[in-house]
Amino acid sequence: MKGPIYRVIDANFNRVREGLRVCEEFARFVSNDKDLTEDFKRARNRVSKLYNSFLNDRKFLFFARNVAKDVGRRGFRFERQRSKSLDVFWANLHRSKEALRVLEEFTKLLDGNTSDDFRRLRYKLYELEKKAFKKLQALLSFR
């Protein structure tokens, strides 16, 4: 039964796109960095393209979704605590990398080529993380 696998994939597609969008908005509005904004937008769009090409019929993902019975939907107390906007950025970048790893692993069960795409994108995020760290060092102390 692939229902639970589709559920994992659906949740992590959403997670990675949401996380990248937060990073994009931080780069755009908080750091005013055009290059980083474009980098995060490209990464988010790449995930969306993978999503759109992953299944011929996305209804499998939608039908697998069960928000009401999701035992982890309430979150954890530490997820509600951020002291600086930069904390929001880093938390969402890490969330995106983790979600890509989950997608990489679970799509192996359905399509190895797509799994490779997620692996490559995860490594691109590692590079983008390093680039962002270098550019955002000045923000580390006051945001």
Buried (B, 14 or more C-beta within 10 A) or exposed (E): EEEEBBBBBBBBBBBBBBBBBBBBBBBBEBBEBEEBBEBBBBBBEBBBEBBEEBBEEBEBBEEBEEEEEEEEEEEEEEEEEEEBEBEBBBBBBEBBBBBBBBBBBBBBEBEEEBBEBBBEBBEBBEEBBEEBEEBBEEBEEEB
